[in-house]
Amino acid sequence: MGLYWIWSYVIAFYSTVLVNCAKPVNWHNCWPPQDWLAPSISDYIRARQPPYHEERKILESVESSNGRHEMDDRRAESP
């Protein structure tokens, strides 16, 4: 079962993208591939990260630069 997910993605990509892009009626949606393929790969890589990964990195950088591990206790004023 280790590499089954790779095979599954390859088959899904082939059956949805390559087969449909081979039809002349879909050529205007499939060309140029750098307009849709690169953002899709970037989205996939971001989806594989744990939830709130970017936010956690920002908070850790603030804590390390501040030297303290406490939150700001200021509150917004009520209207």
C-alpha positions in Angstrom: 0.0 0.0 0.0 3.1 2.3 0.2 3.1 3.5 -3.3 -0.5 3.0 -4.2 -1.4 6.7 -3.6 1.1 7.7 -6.3 -0.3 5.3 -8.8 -3.8 6.5 -7.9 -2.8 10.2 -8.6 -1.2 9.2 -11.9 -4.3 7.3 -13.1 -6.6 10.2 -12.0 -4.4 12.8 -13.8 -4.3 10.7 -16.9 -8.1 10.0 -17.0 -9.2 13.6 -16.3 -6.5 15.8 -17.7 -4.7 14.0 -20.6 -7.8 12.3 -22.0 -9.8 15.5 -22.0 -7.0 17.7 -23.3 -6.6 15.3 -26.3 -10.1 16.4 -27.6 -9.9 19.5 -29.9 -12.9 21.1 -28.2 -10.9 21.4 -24.9 -7.7 22.7 -26.4 -8.4 26.3 -25.4 -8.8 25.2 -21.7 -5.6 23.1 -21.7 -3.1 25.4 -23.4 -0.7 26.8 -22.1 -0.2 24.3 -19.3 2.0 26.6 -17.2 -1.1 28.7 -16.5 -2.9 25.9 -14.7 -0.3 23.2 -13.9 2.2 25.2 -11.8 -0.5 26.7 -9.5 -2.0 23.3 -9.0 1.3 21.8 -7.9 1.8 24.7 -5.5 -1.7 24.2 -4.1 -1.0 20.5 -3.6 2.2 21.2 -1.7 0.5 23.8 0.5 -2.3 21.3 1.2 0.2 18.7 2.4 1.4 21.0 5.2 -0.2 20.8 8.7 -3.0 23.2 9.4 -2.0 26.7 10.3 1.6 26.0 9.4 2.4 29.6 8.1 0.7 31.2 11.1 2.6 29.0 13.5 5.9 30.0 11.8 5.0 33.7 12.2 4.2 33.3 15.9 7.4 31.4 16.5 9.5 34.1 14.8 7.8 36.8 16.9 8.4 34.8 20.1 12.0 34.2 19.3 12.7 37.8 18.4 10.9 39.1 21.4 12.5 36.7 23.9 9.2 36.3 25.8 6.6 33.7 25.6 3.6 35.8 26.5 0.8 37.3 24.5 -0.1 41.0 24.4 -2.8 41.7 26.9 -4.2 44.8 25.2 -7.8 44.6 24.3 -9.8 46.5 21.7 -12.0 49.2 23.1 -15.8 48.4 23.1 -17.9 50.8 21.1 
